[in-house]
Amino acid sequence: MSIAYKNVLQYFPARFIANSTMSSIVNCASLPYGGSPNVTTAGAFAARRLIFPSAWITASINFYVSEIGDGSDFTLLCISDGTLTTSALTIPNCQAGKCIVMQPYWFDSVGYFQIRSSATQTAILDVSIAMQPIYQAIA
């Protein structure tokens, strides 16, 4: 057994079906590591960037997070401003073809998430999510 670490972004989709406002569930806890079938994660991946496809209808987005990922316990992701105040993480005015770079700490402890769009996405589309391994993998 060897220990490997790969600090390379890997891209995974958050799929919106036609006429929806909620994406598929993104699994940050056990994504395939580097495409190798014999390597599993011993930690997690964290979302670092969102890239919106050309068919994306401009909208604000929020994130719903879970530690289980079966769809039964998703809650709105809120962040703190450094005081006792928390608010929903909202990214306004997300546009087609744009890339949003996210703060590293937003997703470091998230097991699963979904993206909610404030506008109905009328086409089937994938928001590309750049994921970074934040722990080691065991081969």
C-alpha atoms as an extended CHARMM CRD file, in Angstrom:
* protein
*
       139  EXT
         1         1  MET       CA              0.0000000000        0.0000000000        0.0000000000  PROA      1               0.0000000000
         2         2  SER       CA              1.2800000000        3.4570000000       -0.8290000000  PROA      2               0.0000000000
         3         3  ILE       CA              0.1140000000        6.9240000000        0.0460000000  PROA      3               0.0000000000
         4         4  ALA       CA             -0.3840000000        9.3540000000       -2.8190000000  PROA      4               0.0000000000
         5         5  TYR       CA             -1.4290000000       12.9730000000       -2.9090000000  PROA      5               0.0000000000
         6         6  LYS       CA             -2.5810000000       14.7740000000       -5.9740000000  PROA      6               0.0000000000
         7         7  ASN       CA             -3.3300000000       18.4720000000       -5.7320000000  PROA      7               0.0000000000
         8         8  VAL       CA             -4.8290000000       18.7140000000       -9.2100000000  PROA      8               0.0000000000
         9         9  LEU       CA             -8.3160000000       20.0040000000       -9.9260000000  PROA      9               0.0000000000
        10        10  GLN       CA            -10.7160000000       17.4390000000      -11.3110000000  PROA      10              0.0000000000
        11        11  TYR       CA            -13.9690000000       18.3710000000      -13.0270000000  PROA      11              0.0000000000
        12        12  PHE       CA            -17.3690000000       16.8930000000      -12.2450000000  PROA      12              0.0000000000
        13        13  PRO       CA            -20.8730000000       17.9180000000      -13.3990000000  PROA      13              0.0000000000
        14        14  ALA       CA            -23.8410000000       19.2450000000      -11.4950000000  PROA      14              0.0000000000
        15        15  ARG       CA            -26.6380000000       18.3790000000      -13.9260000000  PROA      15              0.0000000000
        16        16  PHE       CA            -29.8200000000       20.3870000000      -14.3380000000  PROA      16              0.0000000000
        17        17  ILE       CA            -32.6090000000       18.5590000000      -16.1340000000  PROA      17              0.0000000000
        18        18  ALA       CA            -34.8000000000       20.6430000000      -18.4500000000  PROA      18              0.0000000000
        19        19  ASN       CA            -37.2040000000       23.0230000000      -16.6880000000  PROA      19              0.0000000000
        20        20  SER       CA            -35.6090000000       22.6630000000      -13.2630000000  PROA      20              0.0000000000
        21        21  THR       CA            -34.0750000000       24.8940000000      -10.6180000000  PROA      21              0.0000000000
        22        22  MET       CA            -32.1350000000       22.2260000000       -8.6590000000  PROA      22              0.0000000000
        23        23  SER       CA            -29.0500000000       20.3380000000       -9.8210000000  PROA      23              0.0000000000
        24        24  SER       CA            -28.1470000000       16.7250000000       -9.3100000000  PROA      24              0.0000000000
        25        25  ILE       CA            -26.3750000000       15.7970000000       -6.0780000000  PROA      25              0.0000000000
        26        26  VAL       CA            -22.6050000000       16.3410000000       -6.1480000000  PROA      26              0.0000000000
        27        27  ASN       CA            -20.7370000000       13.8230000000       -4.0010000000  PROA      27              0.0000000000
        28        28  CYS       CA            -17.6670000000       15.4490000000       -2.4230000000  PROA      28              0.0000000000
        29        29  ALA       CA            -17.0130000000       12.5120000000       -0.1170000000  PROA      29              0.0000000000
        30        30  SER       CA            -16.1020000000        9.7490000000       -2.5500000000  PROA      30              0.0000000000
        31        31  LEU       CA            -15.3650000000       11.0130000000       -6.0370000000  PROA      31              0.0000000000
        32        32  PRO       CA            -13.1100000000        8.7710000000       -8.1310000000  PROA      32              0.0000000000
        33        33  TYR       CA             -9.4990000000        9.7260000000       -7.5180000000  PROA      33              0.0000000000
        34        34  GLY       CA             -7.6940000000       10.5950000000      -10.7350000000  PROA      34              0.0000000000
        35        35  GLY       CA             -9.8490000000        8.2200000000      -12.7380000000  PROA      35              0.0000000000
        36        36  SER       CA             -8.0810000000        5.1920000000      -11.2850000000  PROA      36              0.0000000000
        37        37  PRO       CA            -10.4560000000        2.3500000000      -10.3370000000  PROA      37              0.0000000000
        38        38  ASN       CA             -8.0860000000        0.9700000000       -7.6730000000  PROA      38              0.0000000000
        39        39  VAL       CA             -7.7090000000        4.2020000000       -5.7070000000  PROA      39              0.0000000000
        40        40  THR       CA            -10.2650000000        5.4860000000       -3.2210000000  PROA      40              0.0000000000
        41        41  THR       CA            -10.3980000000        8.6990000000       -1.2830000000  PROA      41              0.0000000000
        42        42  ALA       CA             -9.4770000000        8.7460000000        2.3520000000  PROA      42              0.0000000000
        43        43  GLY       CA            -10.9590000000       12.1860000000        2.8150000000  PROA      43              0.0000000000
        44        44  ALA       CA            -12.8640000000       14.4910000000        0.5740000000  PROA      44              0.0000000000
        45        45  PHE       CA            -12.8810000000       16.8610000000       -2.3340000000  PROA      45              0.0000000000
        46        46  ALA       CA            -13.8790000000       20.5110000000       -2.1360000000  PROA      46              0.0000000000
        47        47  ALA       CA            -15.5240000000       22.6170000000       -4.8330000000  PROA      47              0.0000000000
        48        48  ARG       CA            -13.2110000000       25.4110000000       -5.9760000000  PROA      48              0.0000000000
        49        49  ARG       CA            -14.7720000000       26.7280000000       -9.2070000000  PROA      49              0.0000000000
        50        50  LEU       CA            -18.0630000000       26.6590000000      -11.0590000000  PROA      50              0.0000000000
        51        51  ILE       CA            -18.1140000000       26.9920000000      -14.8470000000  PROA      51              0.0000000000
        52        52  PHE       CA            -21.4840000000       27.7670000000      -16.4050000000  PROA      52              0.0000000000
        53        53  PRO       CA            -22.3610000000       26.3410000000      -19.8350000000  PROA      53              0.0000000000
        54        54  SER       CA            -23.4660000000       28.4160000000      -22.8160000000  PROA      54              0.0000000000
        55        55  ALA       CA            -27.1430000000       27.4200000000      -22.3460000000  PROA      55              0.0000000000
        56        56  TRP       CA            -27.2200000000       28.6890000000      -18.7290000000  PROA      56              0.0000000000
        57        57  ILE       CA            -29.9420000000       31.2780000000      -18.0540000000  PROA      57              0.0000000000
        58        58  THR       CA            -28.5510000000       34.0860000000      -15.8760000000  PROA      58              0.0000000000
        59        59  ALA       CA            -29.5240000000       33.5030000000      -12.2570000000  PROA      59              0.0000000000
        60        60  SER       CA            -28.4220000000       33.7780000000       -8.6670000000  PROA      60              0.0000000000
        61        61  ILE       CA            -27.4660000000       30.4850000000       -7.0550000000  PROA      61              0.0000000000
        62        62  ASN       CA            -27.5590000000       28.9890000000       -3.5620000000  PROA      62              0.0000000000
        63        63  PHE       CA            -26.1680000000       25.7250000000       -2.2880000000  PROA      63              0.0000000000
        64        64  TYR       CA            -27.9110000000       22.9940000000       -0.3280000000  PROA      64              0.0000000000
        65        65  VAL       CA            -25.6180000000       20.6770000000        1.6300000000  PROA      65              0.0000000000
        66        66  SER       CA            -25.8390000000       17.2970000000        3.3410000000  PROA      66              0.0000000000
        67        67  GLU       CA            -23.6590000000       14.7920000000        5.1050000000  PROA      67              0.0000000000
        68        68  ILE       CA            -25.7740000000       11.8230000000        3.9540000000  PROA      68              0.0000000000
        69        69  GLY       CA            -26.5020000000       12.6030000000        0.3150000000  PROA      69              0.0000000000
        70        70  ASP       CA            -29.6780000000       10.5720000000       -0.0800000000  PROA      70              0.0000000000
        71        71  GLY       CA            -31.7860000000       13.6890000000       -0.6390000000  PROA      71              0.0000000000
        72        72  SER       CA            -33.5380000000       13.5490000000        2.7310000000  PROA      72              0.0000000000
        73        73  ASP       CA            -31.5750000000       16.0550000000        4.7910000000  PROA      73              0.0000000000
        74        74  PHE       CA            -30.3000000000       18.8460000000        2.5520000000  PROA      74              0.0000000000
        75        75  THR       CA            -30.1350000000       22.2790000000        4.1950000000  PROA      75              0.0000000000
        76        76  LEU       CA            -29.2730000000       25.7180000000        2.8820000000  PROA      76              0.0000000000
        77        77  LEU       CA            -25.5340000000       26.4460000000        3.1240000000  PROA      77              0.0000000000
        78        78  CYS       CA            -24.9450000000       29.4950000000        5.3060000000  PROA      78              0.0000000000
        79        79  ILE       CA            -21.6540000000       31.1990000000        6.0460000000  PROA      79              0.0000000000
        80        80  SER       CA            -20.5380000000       33.4720000000        8.8430000000  PROA      80              0.0000000000
        81        81  ASP       CA            -19.2440000000       36.9870000000        8.3680000000  PROA      81              0.0000000000
        82        82  GLY       CA            -16.8200000000       36.5110000000       11.2670000000  PROA      82              0.0000000000
        83        83  THR       CA            -19.3100000000       37.6610000000       13.8860000000  PROA      83              0.0000000000
        84        84  LEU       CA            -22.3510000000       35.8280000000       15.1940000000  PROA      84              0.0000000000
        85        85  THR       CA            -24.2310000000       36.6460000000       11.9850000000  PROA      85              0.0000000000
        86        86  THR       CA            -24.7540000000       33.9610000000        9.3390000000  PROA      86              0.0000000000
        87        87  SER       CA            -26.4560000000       34.2320000000        5.9960000000  PROA      87              0.0000000000
        88        88  ALA       CA            -27.1960000000       32.0180000000        3.0280000000  PROA      88              0.0000000000
        89        89  LEU       CA            -24.3340000000       31.7260000000        0.5770000000  PROA      89              0.0000000000
        90        90  THR       CA            -25.7750000000       33.3980000000       -2.5190000000  PROA      90              0.0000000000
        91        91  ILE       CA            -23.8050000000       34.0890000000       -5.6760000000  PROA      91              0.0000000000
        92        92  PRO       CA            -25.7140000000       36.6570000000       -7.7440000000  PROA      92              0.0000000000
        93        93  ASN       CA            -25.7910000000       37.1300000000      -11.5090000000  PROA      93              0.0000000000
        94        94  CYS       CA            -24.2010000000       33.8470000000      -12.6330000000  PROA      94              0.0000000000
        95        95  GLN       CA            -23.9530000000       34.0410000000      -16.4200000000  PROA      95              0.0000000000
        96        96  ALA       CA            -23.3820000000       31.6200000000      -19.2930000000  PROA      96              0.0000000000
        97        97  GLY       CA            -19.7370000000       30.9840000000      -20.0660000000  PROA      97              0.0000000000
        98        98  LYS       CA            -18.5230000000       32.5160000000      -16.8150000000  PROA      98              0.0000000000
        99        99  CYS       CA            -16.3140000000       30.9470000000      -14.1570000000  PROA      99              0.0000000000
       100       100  ILE       CA            -16.9220000000       31.6020000000      -10.4560000000  PROA      100             0.0000000000
       101       101  VAL       CA            -13.9400000000       31.0570000000       -8.1560000000  PROA      101             0.0000000000
       102       102  MET       CA            -15.1130000000       30.1400000000       -4.6840000000  PROA      102             0.0000000000
       103       103  GLN       CA            -13.5500000000       30.7450000000       -1.2880000000  PROA      103             0.0000000000
       104       104  PRO       CA            -11.6390000000       27.6180000000       -0.2190000000  PROA      104             0.0000000000
       105       105  TYR       CA            -13.3100000000       27.2860000000        3.1820000000  PROA      105             0.0000000000
       106       106  TRP       CA            -16.8840000000       27.2550000000        1.8390000000  PROA      106             0.0000000000
       107       107  PHE       CA            -16.8180000000       23.5740000000        0.8650000000  PROA      107             0.0000000000
       108       108  ASP       CA            -13.9950000000       22.0190000000        2.9050000000  PROA      108             0.0000000000
       109       109  SER       CA            -16.3760000000       20.1480000000        5.2250000000  PROA      109             0.0000000000
       110       110  VAL       CA            -19.2450000000       19.4450000000        2.8210000000  PROA      110             0.0000000000
       111       111  GLY       CA            -20.0720000000       15.8270000000        1.9860000000  PROA      111             0.0000000000
       112       112  TYR       CA            -22.7260000000       16.4240000000       -0.6740000000  PROA      112             0.0000000000
       113       113  PHE       CA            -24.3060000000       19.4800000000       -2.2670000000  PROA      113             0.0000000000
       114       114  GLN       CA            -26.8120000000       20.6620000000       -4.8220000000  PROA      114             0.0000000000
       115       115  ILE       CA            -26.9950000000       23.9850000000       -6.6500000000  PROA      115             0.0000000000
       116       116  ARG       CA            -30.2980000000       25.8810000000       -6.6840000000  PROA      116             0.0000000000
       117       117  SER       CA            -30.8480000000       28.3740000000       -9.4830000000  PROA      117             0.0000000000
       118       118  SER       CA            -33.1680000000       31.3550000000       -8.9970000000  PROA      118             0.0000000000
       119       119  ALA       CA            -34.2330000000       30.9430000000      -12.6440000000  PROA      119             0.0000000000
       120       120  THR       CA            -35.6370000000       27.8240000000      -14.2640000000  PROA      120             0.0000000000
       121       121  GLN       CA            -32.9930000000       26.2930000000      -16.5160000000  PROA      121             0.0000000000
       122       122  THR       CA            -34.9210000000       25.3010000000      -19.6280000000  PROA      122             0.0000000000
       123       123  ALA       CA            -32.3270000000       22.9860000000      -21.1940000000  PROA      123             0.0000000000
       124       124  ILE       CA            -30.5150000000       19.9200000000      -19.9070000000  PROA      124             0.0000000000
       125       125  LEU       CA            -27.1140000000       21.2730000000      -18.8890000000  PROA      125             0.0000000000
       126       126  ASP       CA            -24.1050000000       20.5860000000      -16.7220000000  PROA      126             0.0000000000
       127       127  VAL       CA            -22.4220000000       23.1560000000      -14.5390000000  PROA      127             0.0000000000
       128       128  SER       CA            -18.7960000000       22.0440000000      -14.4440000000  PROA      128             0.0000000000
       129       129  ILE       CA            -17.3600000000       21.9590000000      -10.9320000000  PROA      129             0.0000000000
       130       130  ALA       CA            -13.6210000000       22.0320000000      -10.3560000000  PROA      130             0.0000000000
       131       131  MET       CA            -12.9580000000       19.8300000000       -7.3340000000  PROA      131             0.0000000000
       132       132  GLN       CA             -9.7280000000       19.7820000000       -5.3560000000  PROA      132             0.0000000000
       133       133  PRO       CA             -8.6420000000       16.8440000000       -3.2120000000  PROA      133             0.0000000000
       134       134  ILE       CA             -8.1680000000       18.0930000000        0.3250000000  PROA      134             0.0000000000
       135       135  TYR       CA             -6.9290000000       14.8570000000        1.8880000000  PROA      135             0.0000000000
       136       136  GLN       CA             -4.6880000000       12.0080000000        0.8720000000  PROA      136             0.0000000000
       137       137  ALA       CA             -5.6970000000        8.9720000000       -1.1280000000  PROA      137             0.0000000000
       138       138  ILE       CA             -4.6790000000        5.3930000000       -0.4670000000  PROA      138             0.0000000000
       139       139  ALA       CA             -3.6620000000        3.2220000000       -3.3970000000  PROA      139             0.0000000000
